[in-house]
Amino acid sequence: MVKTVLWVASVICLPLIVLRWSWSLKSIFSDLRASEVIFIHTHAINYGQGLMFIDAIRRVLSGKHVTVVLVWEPGGTQNTKLGRIFTDISVRFLRSPFFLFSLFGKKFCLPEKTIGEPVLNKVTYWLFRILTSGTEQRRIRDIYHNLPIPADLSDVVPQDYMNHEDTQIPPQFYAHVLWGSSVAKGDPAPLPVMPEPEKSEIHEKLLQVRGGRMVKLCMMHNRVETHSDGKARDGSPMEAYLPAIRLLVDYGYQVMLCGDRTLEDEQFDDFSGMVVDARKLGVELDLFRLFAPIEADIVIGEGEGGMILPVIMDKPSIAFNVYGVVAMPGKWIYPKRATDESGNPAPYKNVVEMDAYGYYVLQKKYAKALVYHKNTQEEICEGVKCFLEDVEERGLGSDVGALEKEILDAIPLVSFFHVLGARFSPAFICRDRQAQTAVETQGNQGNN
């Protein structure tokens, strides 16, 4: 009954969203006509996905006048200021024409997107075919699903990767990794820049709240996973970061919190302006989330979306609570600790062999064999300390011990870890060596 009602309501609403969408396009029509190539995506995608799409397009079509149109939704994760940081591509955001509402605790969309989006795509195509000349209209997937495969990945990435059926690697992930390889190899694309006057205004506010002290800047981004089936991706609470934040302040860094969690007012007061977020500065959150990764000297983060812009900027970074080593890491990573169902430590080499792709693989053969634990205060603090010592004294090191090499050899080549040249925190390797020793000792006792 409910499905029938939604279908009827969707059909009734179709003319309304077509009118709303056409009116939105009219507002940017002159900009689109001036472009050589336009991409119009009617489906609302999250911030990270949109950023990767934009960055891939500008690298593949370097030198062309390109405009990308994305949609945003109220309550969505899209950052509508994203287009302001690119100098080589135009990015415009339009509000989604769909009617979004909640009823009895459930979220609804009219018309249903499976019905409405194909109609919008056709309307957009014919509208621009009739009214423009000399402007090429393309789909994002025309680029993102056909990214060049570098020679070092030619043996492990199928030529027709989006149509490749694999029980282990989702096709979309091939595209993500190829984008990462393009970034790492420095394919043509100028670095994003923070626009003026916002850049100067935020720097001035940072200077004021820290009392004029000369410091370096650290972006800190943590993650809250809202989907119940993705809790393994959740990050550590802010309390777990407090010792590390104190350490950063002692090293002369002003810490910019721009993730899903923040501190209480009294906790901010304890740091005398050396720890801030957008609210404390009086800065728009979307702008601050672009300023921080662009202007920071170092980055400490969790999760994927928050680490994409630092990767593009090639910032020294360390990512905690990494779940699945193929996911978006920092220059260094400090993964979640894993145990078996009995609580015994699982050496990370075993974790990689059993669950390298993490949440990307829906059908998990070893789903119940591993239990993941968020990084603790001690782990985060020791990881940050080790990272700071390396950045401050020697630059990001590349020495690989025997244990780390064993883990590296087990990580799939089709991974962000390899294409971005990441490495494990030596502090993590020390803890993993202890876990491996414990497992070996337990095994020897069992044999005796």
C-alpha positions as a Markdown table, in Angstrom:
| # | Residue | x | y | z |
|---|---|---|---|---|
| 1 | Met | 0.0 | 0.0 | 0.0 |
| 2 | Val | 2.8 | 2.5 | 1.0 |
| 3 | Lys | 4.7 | 1.7 | -2.2 |
| 4 | Thr | 1.7 | 2.3 | -4.3 |
| 5 | Val | 1.0 | 5.7 | -2.6 |
| 6 | Leu | 4.6 | 6.7 | -3.0 |
| 7 | Trp | 4.6 | 5.8 | -6.7 |
| 8 | Val | 1.4 | 7.7 | -7.4 |
| 9 | Ala | 2.7 | 10.7 | -5.4 |
| 10 | Ser | 6.0 | 10.5 | -7.4 |
| 11 | Val | 4.2 | 10.7 | -10.7 |
| 12 | Ile | 2.1 | 13.7 | -9.6 |
| 13 | Cys | 5.3 | 15.5 | -8.4 |
| 14 | Leu | 7.3 | 14.9 | -11.5 |
| 15 | Pro | 6.2 | 18.1 | -13.4 |
| 16 | Leu | 6.9 | 20.2 | -10.3 |
| 17 | Ile | 10.5 | 19.0 | -9.9 |
| 18 | Val | 11.1 | 19.4 | -13.7 |
| 19 | Leu | 9.9 | 23.1 | -13.4 |
| 20 | Arg | 12.1 | 23.7 | -10.2 |
| 21 | Trp | 15.1 | 22.1 | -11.9 |
| 22 | Ser | 14.7 | 24.0 | -15.2 |
| 23 | Trp | 14.4 | 27.3 | -13.3 |
| 24 | Ser | 17.6 | 26.5 | -11.3 |
| 25 | Leu | 19.5 | 25.8 | -14.5 |
| 26 | Lys | 18.2 | 29.1 | -16.0 |
| 27 | Ser | 20.1 | 31.0 | -13.3 |
| 28 | Ile | 23.4 | 29.6 | -14.4 |
| 29 | Phe | 22.6 | 29.2 | -18.1 |
| 30 | Ser | 25.0 | 31.9 | -19.3 |
| 31 | Asp | 27.9 | 30.3 | -17.4 |
| 32 | Leu | 27.2 | 26.9 | -18.8 |
| 33 | Arg | 27.0 | 28.3 | -22.4 |
| 34 | Ala | 30.4 | 29.8 | -22.0 |
| 35 | Ser | 32.0 | 26.5 | -21.1 |
| 36 | Glu | 33.6 | 24.0 | -23.5 |
| 37 | Val | 32.4 | 21.0 | -21.5 |
| 38 | Ile | 29.7 | 20.8 | -18.9 |
| 39 | Phe | 28.9 | 18.0 | -16.4 |
| 40 | Ile | 25.5 | 18.1 | -14.6 |
| 41 | His | 24.9 | 15.6 | -11.9 |
| 42 | Thr | 21.3 | 15.4 | -10.6 |
| 43 | His | 22.0 | 13.0 | -7.8 |
| 44 | Ala | 23.2 | 14.5 | -4.5 |
| 45 | Ile | 26.6 | 13.0 | -3.7 |
| 46 | Asn | 28.6 | 13.4 | -0.5 |
| 47 | Tyr | 31.4 | 15.9 | 0.0 |
| 48 | Gly | 34.2 | 13.4 | -0.5 |
| 49 | Gln | 32.8 | 11.8 | -3.6 |
| 50 | Gly | 32.1 | 15.2 | -5.1 |
| 51 | Leu | 35.6 | 16.3 | -4.4 |
| 52 | Met | 37.2 | 13.3 | -6.1 |
| 53 | Phe | 34.9 | 13.7 | -9.1 |
| 54 | Ile | 35.8 | 17.3 | -9.5 |
| 55 | Asp | 39.5 | 16.7 | -9.1 |
| 56 | Ala | 39.5 | 13.8 | -11.6 |
| 57 | Ile | 37.7 | 15.8 | -14.2 |
| 58 | Arg | 40.1 | 18.8 | -14.0 |
| 59 | Arg | 43.1 | 16.5 | -14.4 |
| 60 | Val | 41.7 | 14.5 | -17.3 |
| 61 | Leu | 40.5 | 17.7 | -19.1 |
| 62 | Ser | 43.3 | 19.9 | -18.2 |
| 63 | Gly | 43.4 | 23.1 | -20.2 |
| 64 | Lys | 39.7 | 23.1 | -21.1 |
| 65 | His | 37.0 | 25.4 | -19.8 |
| 66 | Val | 34.9 | 23.0 | -17.8 |
| 67 | Thr | 31.9 | 23.5 | -15.5 |
| 68 | Val | 30.6 | 20.9 | -13.1 |
| 69 | Val | 27.1 | 21.3 | -11.6 |
| 70 | Leu | 26.3 | 19.4 | -8.5 |
| 71 | Val | 23.3 | 19.4 | -6.2 |
| 72 | Trp | 23.0 | 19.9 | -2.5 |
| 73 | Glu | 20.3 | 18.8 | -0.1 |
| 74 | Pro | 19.3 | 20.3 | 3.3 |
| 75 | Gly | 21.0 | 18.3 | 6.0 |
| 76 | Gly | 23.3 | 16.7 | 3.4 |
| 77 | Thr | 27.1 | 16.5 | 3.6 |
| 78 | Gln | 27.8 | 18.6 | 0.5 |
| 79 | Asn | 30.0 | 21.7 | 0.9 |
| 80 | Thr | 28.6 | 24.3 | -1.4 |
| 81 | Lys | 31.7 | 26.5 | -1.1 |
| 82 | Leu | 33.8 | 23.8 | -2.7 |
| 83 | Gly | 34.0 | 25.5 | -6.1 |
| 84 | Arg | 35.7 | 28.6 | -4.6 |
| 85 | Ile | 39.0 | 26.8 | -4.1 |
| 86 | Phe | 39.7 | 25.8 | -7.7 |
| 87 | Thr | 41.3 | 28.1 | -10.2 |
| 88 | Asp | 41.1 | 25.7 | -13.2 |
| 89 | Ile | 37.5 | 24.5 | -13.2 |
| 90 | Ser | 34.1 | 26.0 | -12.5 |
| 91 | Val | 31.9 | 24.3 | -9.9 |
| 92 | Arg | 28.3 | 25.3 | -9.3 |
| 93 | Phe | 25.9 | 23.9 | -6.7 |
| 94 | Leu | 22.1 | 23.9 | -7.2 |
| 95 | Arg | 19.6 | 22.9 | -4.6 |
| 96 | Ser | 18.0 | 19.5 | -5.3 |
| 97 | Pro | 14.6 | 20.0 | -6.8 |
| 98 | Phe | 13.2 | 17.0 | -4.9 |
| 99 | Phe | 10.8 | 17.4 | -2.0 |
| 100 | Leu | 12.4 | 16.0 | 1.2 |
| 101 | Phe | 10.4 | 15.5 | 4.4 |
| 102 | Ser | 10.1 | 13.4 | 7.5 |
| 103 | Leu | 6.9 | 11.5 | 8.6 |
| 104 | Phe | 6.5 | 9.3 | 11.7 |
| 105 | Gly | 10.3 | 9.3 | 12.1 |
| 106 | Lys | 11.0 | 8.2 | 8.5 |
| 107 | Lys | 12.6 | 10.2 | 5.8 |
| 108 | Phe | 10.9 | 10.5 | 2.4 |
| 109 | Cys | 11.7 | 11.9 | -1.0 |
| 110 | Leu | 9.1 | 12.9 | -3.7 |
| 111 | Pro | 9.2 | 11.9 | -6.3 |
| 112 | Glu | 11.3 | 8.9 | -5.5 |
| 113 | Lys | 14.8 | 9.4 | -6.9 |
| 114 | Thr | 14.7 | 6.2 | -9.0 |
| 115 | Ile | 11.8 | 7.8 | -10.8 |
| 116 | Gly | 12.7 | 11.5 | -10.8 |
| 117 | Glu | 16.5 | 11.4 | -11.6 |
| 118 | Pro | 16.2 | 9.7 | -15.0 |
| 119 | Val | 13.6 | 12.3 | -16.0 |
| 120 | Leu | 15.8 | 15.2 | -14.9 |
| 121 | Asn | 18.7 | 13.8 | -16.8 |
| 122 | Lys | 16.7 | 13.6 | -20.0 |
| 123 | Val | 15.3 | 17.1 | -19.5 |
| 124 | Thr | 18.8 | 18.5 | -18.9 |
| 125 | Tyr | 20.2 | 16.8 | -22.0 |
| 126 | Trp | 17.5 | 18.0 | -24.4 |
| 127 | Leu | 17.4 | 21.5 | -22.9 |
| 128 | Phe | 21.1 | 22.1 | -23.6 |
| 129 | Arg | 21.0 | 20.3 | -26.9 |
| 130 | Ile | 18.4 | 22.6 | -28.1 |
| 131 | Leu | 19.6 | 25.9 | -26.5 |
| 132 | Thr | 23.4 | 25.6 | -26.8 |
| 133 | Ser | 25.9 | 25.1 | -29.5 |
| 134 | Gly | 29.6 | 24.4 | -29.2 |
| 135 | Thr | 29.2 | 23.2 | -25.6 |
| 136 | Glu | 29.8 | 19.5 | -25.0 |
| 137 | Gln | 27.6 | 17.9 | -22.4 |
| 138 | Arg | 29.1 | 14.8 | -20.7 |
| 139 | Arg | 28.4 | 12.6 | -17.7 |
| 140 | Ile | 30.7 | 12.4 | -14.7 |
| 141 | Arg | 31.0 | 8.6 | -15.2 |
| 142 | Asp | 32.3 | 9.2 | -18.7 |
| 143 | Ile | 35.5 | 10.4 | -17.0 |
| 144 | Tyr | 35.5 | 8.7 | -13.6 |
| 145 | His | 34.7 | 5.3 | -15.0 |
| 146 | Asn | 37.4 | 5.5 | -17.6 |
| 147 | Leu | 40.4 | 6.9 | -15.8 |
| 148 | Pro | 43.8 | 6.1 | -17.3 |
| 149 | Ile | 45.5 | 3.0 | -15.8 |
| 150 | Pro | 49.2 | 3.6 | -15.1 |
| 151 | Ala | 51.8 | 1.0 | -16.1 |
| 152 | Asp | 52.5 | 0.0 | -12.5 |
| 153 | Leu | 48.8 | -1.0 | -12.0 |
| 154 | Ser | 48.1 | -2.5 | -15.5 |
| 155 | Asp | 48.5 | -6.0 | -14.3 |
| 156 | Val | 46.0 | -5.6 | -11.4 |
| 157 | Val | 43.4 | -3.2 | -12.7 |
| 158 | Pro | 41.1 | -4.6 | -15.5 |
| 159 | Gln | 40.9 | -2.3 | -18.6 |
| 160 | Asp | 37.1 | -2.4 | -18.3 |
| 161 | Tyr | 37.2 | -2.1 | -14.5 |
| 162 | Met | 33.6 | -0.7 | -14.0 |
| 163 | Asn | 32.1 | -3.8 | -15.6 |
| 164 | His | 34.5 | -6.2 | -13.9 |
| 165 | Glu | 32.9 | -8.7 | -11.6 |
| 166 | Asp | 35.0 | -9.4 | -8.6 |
| 167 | Thr | 34.0 | -10.9 | -5.2 |
| 168 | Gln | 36.7 | -8.9 | -3.5 |
| 169 | Ile | 37.0 | -5.5 | -5.1 |
| 170 | Pro | 34.0 | -3.3 | -5.9 |
| 171 | Pro | 34.3 | -1.7 | -9.3 |
| 172 | Gln | 33.9 | 1.8 | -7.9 |
| 173 | Phe | 36.9 | 1.3 | -5.8 |
| 174 | Tyr | 39.1 | 0.8 | -8.8 |
| 175 | Ala | 38.1 | 4.3 | -10.0 |
| 176 | His | 38.9 | 5.8 | -6.5 |
| 177 | Val | 42.4 | 4.2 | -6.5 |
| 178 | Leu | 43.1 | 5.4 | -10.1 |
| 179 | Trp | 42.1 | 8.9 | -9.0 |
| 180 | Gly | 44.6 | 8.6 | -6.1 |
| 181 | Ser | 47.3 | 7.4 | -8.5 |
| 182 | Ser | 46.7 | 10.4 | -10.7 |
| 183 | Val | 47.1 | 12.7 | -7.7 |
| 184 | Ala | 50.2 | 11.0 | -6.4 |
| 185 | Lys | 51.9 | 11.1 | -9.8 |
| 186 | Gly | 51.2 | 14.8 | -10.1 |
| 187 | Asp | 49.0 | 14.8 | -13.2 |
| 188 | Pro | 48.4 | 18.4 | -14.3 |
| 189 | Ala | 46.3 | 20.4 | -11.8 |
| 190 | Pro | 47.1 | 23.5 | -9.8 |
| 191 | Leu | 46.7 | 23.2 | -6.1 |
| 192 | Pro | 43.5 | 24.5 | -4.6 |
| 193 | Val | 43.7 | 27.9 | -2.9 |
| 194 | Met | 41.7 | 29.5 | -0.3 |
| 195 | Pro | 39.9 | 32.6 | -1.7 |
| 196 | Glu | 40.4 | 36.2 | -0.5 |
| 197 | Pro | 39.3 | 38.0 | 1.6 |
| 198 | Glu | 38.2 | 34.9 | 3.6 |
| 199 | Lys | 41.7 | 33.5 | 3.8 |
| 200 | Ser | 43.1 | 36.7 | 5.4 |
| 201 | Glu | 40.1 | 37.1 | 7.7 |
| 202 | Ile | 40.4 | 33.6 | 9.1 |
| 203 | His | 44.2 | 34.0 | 9.6 |
| 204 | Glu | 43.5 | 37.2 | 11.4 |
| 205 | Lys | 41.0 | 35.6 | 13.7 |
| 206 | Leu | 43.3 | 32.7 | 14.5 |
| 207 | Leu | 46.0 | 35.3 | 15.3 |
| 208 | Gln | 43.7 | 37.2 | 17.6 |
| 209 | Val | 42.4 | 34.2 | 19.6 |
| 210 | Arg | 46.0 | 33.0 | 20.3 |
| 211 | Gly | 47.1 | 36.4 | 21.5 |
| 212 | Gly | 49.4 | 37.2 | 18.6 |
| 213 | Arg | 51.7 | 34.2 | 19.1 |
| 214 | Met | 53.7 | 32.9 | 16.2 |
| 215 | Val | 52.6 | 29.2 | 15.6 |
| 216 | Lys | 52.2 | 26.5 | 13.0 |
| 217 | Leu | 48.7 | 25.2 | 12.1 |
| 218 | Cys | 47.3 | 21.7 | 12.6 |
| 219 | Met | 44.1 | 20.5 | 11.1 |
| 220 | Met | 42.3 | 17.9 | 13.2 |
| 221 | His | 39.4 | 16.0 | 11.6 |
| 222 | Asn | 37.5 | 13.1 | 13.3 |
| 223 | Arg | 34.6 | 11.1 | 12.2 |
| 224 | Val | 31.2 | 10.1 | 13.6 |
| 225 | Glu | 29.6 | 7.3 | 11.6 |
| 226 | Thr | 25.8 | 7.8 | 11.6 |
| 227 | His | 24.9 | 4.5 | 9.8 |
| 228 | Ser | 24.3 | 1.6 | 12.2 |
| 229 | Asp | 25.8 | -0.9 | 9.7 |
| 230 | Gly | 29.0 | 1.1 | 9.5 |
| 231 | Lys | 30.0 | 1.6 | 13.1 |
| 232 | Ala | 33.4 | 0.0 | 12.5 |
| 233 | Arg | 34.3 | 3.3 | 10.7 |
| 234 | Asp | 33.5 | 5.4 | 13.8 |
| 235 | Gly | 36.3 | 7.4 | 15.3 |
| 236 | Ser | 37.5 | 8.0 | 18.9 |
| 237 | Pro | 35.7 | 10.5 | 21.2 |
| 238 | Met | 37.4 | 13.9 | 21.7 |
| 239 | Glu | 38.5 | 12.8 | 25.2 |
| 240 | Ala | 40.8 | 10.3 | 23.6 |
| 241 | Tyr | 42.5 | 13.2 | 21.7 |
| 242 | Leu | 43.0 | 15.5 | 24.6 |
| 243 | Pro | 46.6 | 14.3 | 25.5 |
| 244 | Ala | 47.6 | 14.5 | 21.9 |
| 245 | Ile | 46.1 | 18.0 | 21.5 |
| 246 | Arg | 48.1 | 19.1 | 24.6 |
| 247 | Leu | 51.2 | 17.7 | 22.9 |
| 248 | Leu | 50.5 | 19.6 | 19.7 |
| 249 | Val | 50.1 | 22.8 | 21.6 |
| 250 | Asp | 53.4 | 22.2 | 23.4 |
| 251 | Tyr | 55.0 | 21.7 | 20.0 |
| 252 | Gly | 53.7 | 25.1 | 19.0 |
| 253 | Tyr | 50.7 | 24.2 | 16.9 |
| 254 | Gln | 47.4 | 25.9 | 16.9 |
| 255 | Val | 44.8 | 23.1 | 16.4 |
| 256 | Met | 41.9 | 23.6 | 14.1 |
| 257 | Leu | 39.0 | 21.2 | 14.9 |
| 258 | Cys | 36.9 | 20.8 | 11.7 |
| 259 | Gly | 35.5 | 17.3 | 12.0 |
| 260 | Asp | 32.3 | 15.8 | 13.4 |
| 261 | Arg | 33.2 | 16.2 | 17.1 |
| 262 | Thr | 34.5 | 19.2 | 19.0 |
| 263 | Leu | 35.3 | 20.3 | 22.6 |
| 264 | Glu | 33.2 | 21.9 | 25.3 |
| 265 | Asp | 33.7 | 25.6 | 26.0 |
| 266 | Glu | 35.6 | 25.0 | 29.2 |
| 267 | Gln | 38.0 | 22.7 | 27.4 |
| 268 | Phe | 38.6 | 25.3 | 24.8 |
| 269 | Asp | 39.4 | 27.8 | 27.6 |
| 270 | Asp | 42.0 | 25.5 | 29.0 |
| 271 | Phe | 44.1 | 26.0 | 25.8 |
| 272 | Ser | 44.0 | 29.8 | 25.7 |
| 273 | Gly | 43.1 | 30.1 | 22.0 |
| 274 | Met | 45.5 | 27.4 | 20.8 |
| 275 | Val | 42.6 | 25.1 | 20.0 |
| 276 | Val | 39.6 | 26.4 | 17.9 |
| 277 | Asp | 36.7 | 25.4 | 15.8 |
| 278 | Ala | 34.5 | 27.3 | 13.4 |
| 279 | Arg | 32.1 | 28.3 | 16.1 |
| 280 | Lys | 34.8 | 29.7 | 18.4 |
| 281 | Leu | 36.2 | 31.7 | 15.5 |
| 282 | Gly | 32.9 | 32.9 | 14.2 |
| 283 | Val | 33.6 | 31.4 | 10.8 |
| 284 | Glu | 31.2 | 29.7 | 8.5 |
| 285 | Leu | 31.7 | 25.9 | 8.9 |
| 286 | Asp | 31.9 | 25.1 | 5.1 |
| 287 | Leu | 34.6 | 27.8 | 4.7 |
| 288 | Phe | 36.5 | 26.6 | 7.7 |
| 289 | Arg | 36.5 | 23.0 | 6.4 |
| 290 | Leu | 38.2 | 24.2 | 3.3 |
| 291 | Phe | 40.6 | 26.6 | 5.0 |
| 292 | Ala | 41.9 | 24.1 | 7.5 |
| 293 | Pro | 43.3 | 21.5 | 5.0 |
| 294 | Ile | 44.6 | 24.1 | 2.6 |
| 295 | Glu | 46.4 | 26.3 | 5.1 |
| 296 | Ala | 47.5 | 23.8 | 7.7 |
| 297 | Asp | 51.1 | 22.7 | 8.1 |
| 298 | Ile | 50.1 | 19.2 | 9.2 |
| 299 | Val | 46.9 | 17.1 | 9.4 |
| 300 | Ile | 45.6 | 14.6 | 11.9 |
| 301 | Gly | 42.5 | 12.9 | 10.8 |
| 302 | Glu | 40.1 | 9.9 | 10.6 |
| 303 | Gly | 38.0 | 8.5 | 7.9 |
| 304 | Glu | 38.0 | 9.1 | 4.2 |
| 305 | Gly | 36.2 | 12.4 | 3.2 |
| 306 | Gly | 38.1 | 14.6 | 5.6 |
| 307 | Met | 41.5 | 13.3 | 4.3 |
| 308 | Ile | 40.8 | 13.8 | 0.5 |
| 309 | Leu | 41.7 | 17.5 | 0.4 |
| 310 | Pro | 44.9 | 17.1 | 2.5 |
| 311 | Val | 45.9 | 14.3 | 0.0 |
| 312 | Ile | 45.4 | 16.7 | -2.9 |
| 313 | Met | 47.4 | 19.3 | -1.0 |
| 314 | Asp | 50.1 | 16.8 | -0.2 |
| 315 | Lys | 50.1 | 17.7 | 3.4 |
| 316 | Pro | 52.1 | 15.7 | 6.1 |
| 317 | Ser | 49.4 | 13.7 | 7.8 |
| 318 | Ile | 48.6 | 10.8 | 10.1 |
| 319 | Ala | 45.2 | 9.0 | 10.0 |
| 320 | Phe | 43.9 | 7.2 | 13.1 |
| 321 | Asn | 41.2 | 4.6 | 13.4 |
| 322 | Val | 41.8 | 3.3 | 9.9 |
| 323 | Tyr | 39.5 | 0.4 | 9.1 |
| 324 | Gly | 40.5 | -1.4 | 6.0 |
| 325 | Val | 43.9 | -0.4 | 4.7 |
| 326 | Val | 42.7 | 0.3 | 1.2 |
| 327 | Ala | 40.7 | 3.2 | 2.4 |
| 328 | Met | 41.9 | 6.9 | 2.3 |
| 329 | Pro | 44.9 | 7.1 | 4.7 |
| 330 | Gly | 47.3 | 9.9 | 5.6 |
| 331 | Lys | 51.0 | 9.8 | 4.8 |
| 332 | Trp | 51.1 | 7.8 | 8.0 |
| 333 | Ile | 48.3 | 5.6 | 9.3 |
| 334 | Tyr | 47.6 | 4.2 | 12.7 |
| 335 | Pro | 44.8 | 1.5 | 12.3 |
| 336 | Lys | 42.2 | 0.4 | 14.7 |
| 337 | Arg | 43.3 | -2.5 | 16.9 |
| 338 | Ala | 41.7 | -5.8 | 16.1 |
| 339 | Thr | 41.0 | -8.8 | 18.3 |
| 340 | Asp | 39.4 | -12.2 | 17.7 |
| 341 | Glu | 36.1 | -13.1 | 19.3 |
| 342 | Ser | 37.8 | -14.3 | 22.4 |
| 343 | Gly | 39.6 | -10.9 | 22.9 |
| 344 | Asn | 43.0 | -12.2 | 21.8 |
| 345 | Pro | 45.1 | -9.7 | 19.8 |
| 346 | Ala | 45.1 | -10.1 | 16.1 |
| 347 | Pro | 48.4 | -9.2 | 14.4 |
| 348 | Tyr | 47.8 | -6.7 | 11.7 |
| 349 | Lys | 49.2 | -8.9 | 8.9 |
| 350 | Asn | 46.4 | -11.3 | 9.7 |
| 351 | Val | 43.9 | -8.4 | 9.7 |
| 352 | Val | 45.1 | -7.4 | 6.2 |
| 353 | Glu | 44.8 | -10.9 | 4.9 |
| 354 | Met | 41.3 | -11.3 | 6.3 |
| 355 | Asp | 39.7 | -7.9 | 5.9 |
| 356 | Ala | 41.9 | -5.6 | 3.8 |
| 357 | Tyr | 39.0 | -3.9 | 2.0 |
| 358 | Gly | 37.0 | -3.2 | 5.2 |
| 359 | Tyr | 33.6 | -1.7 | 4.6 |
| 360 | Tyr | 34.0 | -1.7 | 0.8 |
| 361 | Val | 33.2 | -5.5 | 0.8 |
| 362 | Leu | 29.6 | -6.1 | 1.9 |
| 363 | Gln | 29.8 | -9.9 | 1.9 |
| 364 | Lys | 32.4 | -10.5 | 4.6 |
| 365 | Lys | 33.8 | -14.1 | 4.8 |
| 366 | Tyr | 35.4 | -13.2 | 8.1 |
| 367 | Ala | 32.8 | -10.8 | 9.4 |
| 368 | Lys | 32.6 | -12.4 | 12.8 |
| 369 | Ala | 36.3 | -13.4 | 13.1 |
| 370 | Leu | 37.5 | -9.8 | 13.9 |
| 371 | Val | 36.4 | -7.2 | 16.4 |
| 372 | Tyr | 37.7 | -3.7 | 15.9 |
| 373 | His | 38.5 | -1.3 | 18.7 |
| 374 | Lys | 38.8 | 2.5 | 18.5 |
| 375 | Asn | 42.2 | 4.0 | 19.1 |
| 376 | Thr | 42.8 | 4.8 | 22.8 |
| 377 | Gln | 44.3 | 7.9 | 24.4 |
| 378 | Glu | 47.6 | 6.2 | 24.7 |
| 379 | Glu | 47.7 | 5.0 | 21.1 |
| 380 | Ile | 46.7 | 8.4 | 19.7 |
| 381 | Cys | 49.2 | 10.3 | 21.8 |
| 382 | Glu | 52.1 | 8.0 | 21.0 |
| 383 | Gly | 51.2 | 8.1 | 17.3 |
| 384 | Val | 51.1 | 11.9 | 17.3 |
| 385 | Lys | 54.3 | 12.2 | 19.3 |
| 386 | Cys | 56.1 | 9.9 | 16.9 |
| 387 | Phe | 54.7 | 11.7 | 13.9 |
| 388 | Leu | 55.7 | 15.2 | 15.3 |
| 389 | Glu | 59.2 | 14.0 | 16.0 |
| 390 | Asp | 59.5 | 12.8 | 12.5 |
| 391 | Val | 58.1 | 15.9 | 10.9 |
| 392 | Glu | 60.0 | 18.3 | 13.1 |
| 393 | Glu | 63.3 | 16.6 | 13.0 |
| 394 | Arg | 63.7 | 14.6 | 9.8 |
| 395 | Gly | 60.7 | 15.0 | 7.6 |
| 396 | Leu | 58.5 | 12.0 | 6.8 |
| 397 | Gly | 60.7 | 9.0 | 7.0 |
| 398 | Ser | 60.6 | 5.9 | 4.8 |
| 399 | Asp | 62.6 | 3.3 | 6.8 |
| 400 | Val | 60.7 | 0.0 | 6.7 |
| 401 | Gly | 61.3 | -2.6 | 9.4 |
| 402 | Ala | 60.9 | -6.4 | 8.8 |
| 403 | Leu | 57.5 | -6.5 | 10.5 |
| 404 | Glu | 56.2 | -3.6 | 8.6 |
| 405 | Lys | 57.5 | -5.1 | 5.3 |
| 406 | Glu | 55.5 | -8.3 | 6.1 |
| 407 | Ile | 52.3 | -6.2 | 6.4 |
| 408 | Leu | 53.1 | -4.1 | 3.3 |
| 409 | Asp | 53.6 | -7.2 | 1.3 |
| 410 | Ala | 50.1 | -8.4 | 2.3 |
| 411 | Ile | 48.4 | -5.1 | 1.3 |
| 412 | Pro | 46.7 | -5.3 | -2.2 |
| 413 | Leu | 48.4 | -3.1 | -4.8 |
| 414 | Val | 44.9 | -1.8 | -5.6 |
| 415 | Ser | 44.8 | 0.4 | -2.5 |
| 416 | Phe | 45.1 | 4.0 | -1.5 |
| 417 | Phe | 47.9 | 2.9 | 0.8 |
| 418 | His | 50.2 | 1.9 | -2.0 |
| 419 | Val | 49.3 | 4.5 | -4.7 |
| 420 | Leu | 49.7 | 7.4 | -2.2 |
| 421 | Gly | 52.9 | 6.0 | -0.7 |
| 422 | Ala | 51.6 | 5.7 | 2.8 |
| 423 | Arg | 53.3 | 4.0 | 5.7 |
| 424 | Phe | 52.4 | 2.7 | 9.1 |
| 425 | Ser | 53.3 | 4.8 | 12.2 |
| 426 | Pro | 56.3 | 3.2 | 13.9 |
| 427 | Ala | 54.4 | 3.5 | 17.1 |
| 428 | Phe | 51.7 | 1.3 | 15.7 |
| 429 | Ile | 54.3 | -1.2 | 14.4 |
| 430 | Cys | 55.8 | -1.4 | 18.0 |
| 431 | Arg | 52.3 | -2.3 | 19.4 |
| 432 | Asp | 51.7 | -4.8 | 16.6 |
| 433 | Arg | 55.0 | -6.5 | 17.3 |
| 434 | Gln | 53.8 | -7.0 | 20.9 |
| 435 | Ala | 50.5 | -8.5 | 19.6 |
| 436 | Gln | 52.4 | -10.8 | 17.3 |
| 437 | Thr | 54.7 | -11.9 | 20.1 |
| 438 | Ala | 51.6 | -12.6 | 22.4 |
| 439 | Val | 50.1 | -14.8 | 19.7 |
| 440 | Glu | 53.3 | -16.7 | 19.1 |
| 441 | Thr | 53.7 | -17.2 | 22.9 |
| 442 | Gln | 50.2 | -18.4 | 23.2 |
| 443 | Gly | 50.7 | -20.8 | 20.3 |
| 444 | Asn | 53.9 | -22.2 | 21.8 |
| 445 | Gln | 52.2 | -22.8 | 25.1 |
| 446 | Gly | 49.4 | -24.6 | 23.4 |
| 447 | Asn | 51.9 | -26.9 | 21.6 |
| 448 | Asn | 53.5 | -27.7 | 24.9 |
